[in-house]
């Protein structure tokens, strides 16, 4: 009886699983990557927009404030000044009313403490505006300048044209008016000092850029634009950035899951005895 001996079967070569890079290059995952990047870009743009809104700047910029505009275009008599007009450079035509000059004490300028000479300007329409004409180092210098103004009032239209910086009225409580000393430019107080009650008064005053003879220019720098940080918008900006990163991470996680599944599904063929 003959015995047939079967030759052993060679084991099949084990399959090699695809790498993550190979899986990522498949059309399906390339398309998914493009979609993830598009979503991430949208989230990043939203984050940038929220970050820009987190910086809340003042309503008036230096460039705007230094552009001279007509007074009646930014302010109206008998109405309070809007905050956006604070520090705005304005021009207007007015006549200085004789006898209505006021000297304010304790006013600081580049040369130190001194006095302001404030005049009563009356526009052709009848509206009144307080004008800080200039600064003097002493009461004698202020009185001398007022005497010159009283002696030679403006006689031609160019002389009655003013330009200066528009500022809101100050509080009258700062002035020690009971002892005869005034230090605040309060429009409500000046109205009671002027000889005639004006038909209408602006709610602020103008610091003149061009002082009359005998006075120095009052230092009136442009307004400082305040910037505040809105923390809520900053939080939203960070949140959108996190979402953008998560969109890309989600694509990576899906590709890795496919790679792990394929690697676990490929097992070496056992040898046949």
C-alpha positions as CSV (number, residue, x, y, z in Angstrom):
1,X,0.0,0.0,0.0
2,X,1.6,3.2,-1.1
3,X,1.4,6.3,1.0
4,X,1.1,9.7,-0.7
5,X,2.9,12.5,1.1
6,X,1.5,15.9,0.5
7,X,4.0,18.7,0.2
8,X,3.5,21.6,2.7
9,X,1.6,24.7,1.4
10,X,3.6,27.9,1.7
11,X,1.9,30.5,3.8
12,X,0.5,33.4,1.8
13,X,2.3,36.7,2.2
14,X,0.5,39.0,4.6
15,X,-1.1,42.1,3.2
16,X,0.4,45.5,4.1
17,X,-2.1,48.0,5.5
18,X,-2.2,51.5,3.9
19,X,-0.5,54.3,5.7
20,X,-2.4,57.4,6.9
21,X,-0.7,59.5,4.2
22,X,-2.0,57.0,1.6
23,X,-5.5,57.2,3.0
24,X,-5.4,61.0,3.2
25,X,-4.6,61.1,-0.5
26,X,-7.7,59.2,-1.5
27,X,-10.2,61.4,-3.4
28,X,-12.8,61.1,-0.7
29,X,-10.5,62.5,2.0
30,X,-9.0,65.1,-0.2
31,X,-12.5,66.5,-0.7
32,X,-13.2,66.2,3.0
33,X,-10.0,68.2,3.7
34,X,-11.0,70.9,1.2
35,X,-14.3,71.2,3.0
36,X,-12.7,71.3,6.4
37,X,-10.3,74.0,5.3
38,X,-13.2,76.1,3.9
39,X,-15.1,75.8,7.1
40,X,-11.9,76.6,9.1
41,X,-11.4,79.7,6.9
42,X,-14.9,80.9,7.6
43,X,-14.5,80.4,11.3
44,X,-11.1,82.3,11.2
45,X,-12.7,85.2,9.3
46,X,-15.5,85.4,12.0
47,X,-12.8,85.3,14.7
48,X,-11.0,88.2,13.0
49,X,-14.2,90.2,12.7
50,X,-15.0,89.6,16.4
51,X,-11.5,90.7,17.4
52,X,-11.8,93.9,15.4
53,X,-15.0,94.7,17.2
54,X,-13.4,94.1,20.5
55,X,-11.5,97.3,20.2
56,X,-14.0,100.1,20.7
57,X,-12.5,103.4,19.7
58,X,-13.8,106.9,20.3
59,X,-16.3,108.2,17.9
60,X,-14.0,111.1,16.9
61,X,-10.6,110.6,15.4
62,X,-7.7,113.1,15.3
63,X,-8.1,113.5,11.6
64,X,-11.7,114.4,11.9
65,X,-11.2,116.8,14.8
66,X,-8.5,118.7,13.0
67,X,-10.7,119.3,9.9
68,X,-12.2,122.7,10.4
69,X,-16.0,122.7,9.8
70,X,-18.7,125.3,10.2
71,X,-19.9,125.6,13.8
72,X,-23.6,125.3,12.9
73,X,-22.9,122.0,11.1
74,X,-21.9,120.2,14.3
75,X,-23.8,122.2,17.0
76,X,-27.1,124.0,17.5
77,X,-27.9,126.8,19.9
78,X,-30.1,125.8,22.8
79,X,-29.2,122.2,22.5
80,X,-26.5,120.2,24.3
81,X,-23.3,119.2,22.5
82,X,-23.1,115.7,21.1
83,X,-20.1,113.8,22.4
84,X,-18.9,113.2,18.9
85,X,-18.3,117.0,18.5
86,X,-16.0,117.3,21.6
87,X,-12.7,118.8,20.4
88,X,-13.9,119.5,16.9
89,X,-12.2,122.4,15.1
90,X,-14.9,124.8,14.0
91,X,-15.1,128.2,12.3
92,X,-17.8,130.8,12.5
93,X,-18.6,134.5,12.2
94,X,-19.5,136.5,15.3
95,X,-19.1,140.0,16.8
96,X,-17.6,140.4,20.2
97,X,-20.2,142.1,22.5
98,X,-18.5,145.1,24.3
99,X,-18.7,144.9,28.1
100,X,-19.2,141.2,28.2
101,X,-15.6,140.1,28.8
102,X,-14.9,137.8,31.7
103,X,-11.5,136.8,33.2
104,X,-11.2,133.3,34.5
105,X,-8.5,132.5,37.1
106,X,-6.4,129.3,37.7
107,X,-6.2,128.3,34.0
108,X,-3.2,126.3,33.1
109,X,-1.3,126.8,29.9
110,X,2.1,125.8,28.5
111,X,3.7,128.7,30.4
112,X,2.1,127.8,33.7
113,X,-0.9,129.0,35.6
114,X,-2.7,132.1,34.5
115,X,-5.9,133.7,33.3
116,X,-8.3,133.3,30.4
117,X,-10.0,136.2,28.7
118,X,-13.5,135.0,27.6
119,X,-15.6,137.0,25.2
120,X,-19.3,137.0,24.2
121,X,-19.6,136.2,20.5
122,X,-22.8,136.9,18.8
123,X,-23.5,135.4,15.4
124,X,-25.5,137.2,12.7
125,X,-28.4,134.9,13.5
126,X,-28.4,136.2,17.1
127,X,-27.1,133.0,18.7
128,X,-24.4,133.5,21.3
129,X,-21.2,131.5,21.8
130,X,-18.6,131.9,24.6
131,X,-15.1,132.3,23.2
132,X,-11.9,131.7,25.2
133,X,-9.9,134.3,23.4
134,X,-6.5,133.8,24.9
135,X,-4.3,133.3,28.0
136,X,-2.6,136.0,30.2
137,X,0.0,135.5,32.9
138,X,-1.5,138.1,35.2
139,X,-4.7,140.0,35.8
140,X,-3.1,143.2,34.6
141,X,-2.2,141.6,31.3
142,X,-5.7,140.3,30.9
143,X,-7.2,143.7,31.8
144,X,-4.9,145.4,29.3
145,X,-6.0,143.0,26.5
146,X,-9.6,143.6,27.3
147,X,-9.0,147.4,27.2
148,X,-7.5,147.0,23.7
149,X,-10.5,144.9,22.5
150,X,-12.9,147.5,23.9
151,X,-11.1,150.3,22.3
152,X,-10.9,148.8,18.8
153,X,-13.9,146.4,18.3
154,X,-13.9,144.4,15.0
155,X,-14.9,146.7,12.2
156,X,-14.6,144.4,9.1
157,X,-16.0,140.9,8.4
158,X,-12.5,139.3,8.4
159,X,-11.9,140.6,11.9
160,X,-15.1,138.9,13.1
161,X,-14.2,135.5,11.7
162,X,-13.1,132.9,14.4
163,X,-11.7,129.4,14.3
164,X,-11.1,127.3,17.3
165,X,-11.7,124.1,19.2
166,X,-15.3,123.4,20.4
167,X,-15.5,122.1,23.9
168,X,-18.4,121.3,26.3
169,X,-19.3,123.7,29.0
170,X,-17.8,123.2,32.4
171,X,-19.5,123.0,35.8
172,X,-20.2,126.3,37.5
173,X,-19.7,124.6,40.9
174,X,-15.9,124.8,40.3
175,X,-15.9,128.6,40.5
176,X,-15.6,130.5,43.8
177,X,-17.9,133.2,42.5
178,X,-19.0,134.3,46.0
179,X,-15.6,135.8,46.6
180,X,-15.4,137.2,43.1
181,X,-13.1,134.6,41.6
182,X,-14.2,132.5,38.7
183,X,-12.2,129.6,37.3
184,X,-14.7,127.6,35.3
185,X,-16.0,128.4,31.9
186,X,-19.6,127.6,32.6
187,X,-22.0,128.8,29.9
188,X,-24.9,128.8,32.3
189,X,-23.0,131.2,34.5
190,X,-21.8,133.4,31.7
191,X,-25.4,133.9,30.5
192,X,-26.2,135.6,33.8
193,X,-23.2,137.8,33.6
194,X,-23.8,139.1,30.0
195,X,-25.5,142.4,29.7
196,X,-28.4,141.1,27.6
197,X,-30.0,137.7,27.6
198,X,-29.1,136.1,24.3
199,X,-31.7,134.8,21.9
200,X,-30.0,131.4,22.0
201,X,-26.8,130.0,23.4
202,X,-24.6,127.1,22.3
203,X,-24.1,124.5,25.0
204,X,-20.3,124.7,24.8
205,X,-17.5,127.2,24.2
206,X,-14.7,127.7,21.6
207,X,-11.0,128.0,22.4
208,X,-9.8,130.4,19.7
209,X,-6.7,129.4,17.7
210,X,-5.8,133.0,17.1
211,X,-5.5,135.1,20.2
212,X,-6.0,138.9,20.1
213,X,-3.1,141.3,20.9
214,X,-1.8,141.1,24.4
215,X,-2.8,137.5,24.9
216,X,-1.1,134.1,24.3
217,X,-2.8,131.2,22.4
218,X,-4.5,128.7,24.8
219,X,-3.1,125.3,24.5
220,X,-5.9,123.1,23.1
221,X,-4.5,119.7,21.9
222,X,-6.6,117.3,19.8
223,X,-8.8,115.0,21.8
224,X,-7.3,111.7,22.8
225,X,-9.2,108.7,21.2
226,X,-9.8,106.3,24.0
227,X,-9.8,102.6,23.2
228,X,-11.4,100.0,25.4
229,X,-11.3,96.3,25.1
230,X,-14.5,94.4,24.9
231,X,-13.7,91.1,26.6
232,X,-16.9,89.4,25.4
233,X,-15.9,90.0,21.8
234,X,-12.4,88.7,22.6
235,X,-14.0,85.5,24.0
236,X,-16.0,85.1,20.8
237,X,-12.9,85.6,18.7
238,X,-11.0,82.9,20.6
239,X,-14.1,80.6,20.3
240,X,-14.2,81.0,16.5
241,X,-10.4,80.2,16.3
242,X,-11.0,77.0,18.4
243,X,-13.8,76.0,16.0
244,X,-11.5,76.5,13.0
245,X,-8.9,74.3,14.6
246,X,-11.5,71.7,15.5
247,X,-12.7,71.5,11.8
248,X,-9.2,70.5,10.7
249,X,-8.7,68.2,13.7
250,X,-12.0,66.4,12.9
251,X,-10.8,65.6,9.4
252,X,-7.5,64.2,10.9
253,X,-9.4,62.2,13.4
254,X,-11.7,60.6,10.7
255,X,-8.7,59.7,8.6
256,X,-6.9,58.2,11.5
257,X,-10.0,56.1,12.4
258,X,-10.1,54.7,8.9
259,X,-6.4,53.9,9.1
260,X,-6.8,52.1,12.4
261,X,-9.8,50.1,11.1
262,X,-7.9,49.0,8.0
263,X,-4.8,48.1,10.0
264,X,-6.8,46.0,12.5
265,X,-8.7,44.3,9.6
266,X,-5.6,43.0,7.9
267,X,-4.2,39.9,9.8
268,X,-1.4,37.6,8.7
269,X,-2.6,34.3,7.1
270,X,-1.8,31.4,9.4
271,X,0.4,28.6,7.9
272,X,-1.3,25.5,6.9
273,X,0.1,22.3,8.4
